[in-house]
């Protein structure tokens, strides 16, 4: 079979060498777009990361496509309905170590609570004054965990290690997690009202789109902190800007933004807007967030440790091998 791999770095290719004996593999460091699709239109298997947007138009270029395997847990960048109509299987990486993203959640939070970005920038200039660098303790604070799956569960465990009270909200509460960590499940309004820090750990679905918007920010404690390592679409960006500007939020730590794929391609901004109809107001809001001193933004890198990426690659190879054997693994449906 012909297998096309996108968004893959040279060192990552080693994970798929065992497939090269019996199959043709084409590697691309860039994302899969209209131009790239022309070169591999006869591919039967494609593997992508989250920055390749596989909509009906793009997938229509692949006449022989049988399997899409995304090297991510989320699959909102793939048109599952179209895949179902064409009997194209879609596989993901259900888990690659939820502790990695949970650790990044606290990297963002500690950077905020200890004013690390400003402190490092100041000392690099030779200024060792402490003025304006006052932070806050995590011990004794209340952490609200929205979504208590693999990642959220680990956020709760780490929070307890810091001596924090932990509240949780989930449509499917995990009683064993509550018993293990001392987490208390409450409804979302109560979590927002009581939490000093709110951590978002939910997937991108129609049900979670803009689940944190104006009404939700109005419920939050004055001076709360928001950490989002989930998906940019979970938060209403305009509402977030207003909450930060109005003082409802002290700060925000964001590993995700709604229009991050476009932000990554600054040189193609106008082309993207006119051809793909990205919302210019959301792009502008994202740019404002990037420049606010009380906001820390990382480039969707919470997953990006060498260990976690290796696990992702190995699971992806397993997904391909299982499909080739007629025993598909980790399939997701519409």
C-alpha positions, 0 to 999 in steps of 0.5 A: 500500500501507499502510505503518506505521512504528514507533519512528521519530522525527520527523526520520527521516520525511524518509527515507521521503517519496519513498514517500508519493506512491504509498503511505499511510504512518502514523508512530508514535514508540512501539513496536508493541504490541497497542493500536497494532496496532488502528490499523494492522491493515490495514497491508501493510508494517510497519517496527519497531526492536528494542523491538517484540516481534512474536510470533504473537499480535501478528502475528495482528492483521495480516490483510494483512501482506506485509513486515516490515522491521526497522531493525536487524541482529538479528531475534530480536524477530520470530517468523520461524516464524510469518512463514514459515507466513503467507508474510510476508517479513522484511528487516533491515539487514545492516550499517550500519557495524560501526565504530560499535558497535566504537567504542562498545565502546572508549568503554565500555572507556576509561570503565572503564580511566580511571575516567571516570564517577567522575572526571567526577562527582567534578570536577563536585562540585569535588573534584579528588583522584585517590584511588581513580581509578587505572586501567589501560593498554590497551597490552600487554593481551590483548583477546578478541573473541568473534564476528569478523564485521563488528563484531568485526573492527573491534574487533580492528582498534581493539585492535591500534591500542591495541597490544593482543594480540588473540585471536578465537573464531568458528564461522567463522574469517576467515583474511583478518582474522587476516592483516590484524590479527594476530588469533589464533584460539583456542577459547572456553575458551582465549580466556577464560583468556588475555584481560584484556578480553572483547568479545562481538559475536555475534548472539542465537540459540538457540546463543548464549543464555547462552553466557557463564555460570557455567562461562565466568566461572570460566575467565576471568582474575581481574580481567578486564573484560567488554564486551557490545554484542551482545545481553543474552541472550548473558550469564547475568545472575545469573552476571555478578552473581556474577562481579562480586561475587566479584571474578572480574570487575573491571568490565563495560561493557554496552550491552544487558540481557536485559530492557531493553525492560521496563526502558524502560517502568518505569511499566508494570512490573507490567502487563508482568510479569503480562501478558507473564510477564517473569521478575522475577528477571532484571529484579531482576538488571538493576536491580542491574547498573544500580546497581553502581559497577564496571558501566557501562550504556548504553541500547542506544545503540552504533548511535546516531550520526546517520550510522549511523541515516541509513544504517539509514533508507536501507537500510530504504527500499531494502528497502521499494522493492525489495519493491514492485518484486518484487525483495526485498532483505536477506531473513532466514528462519526 
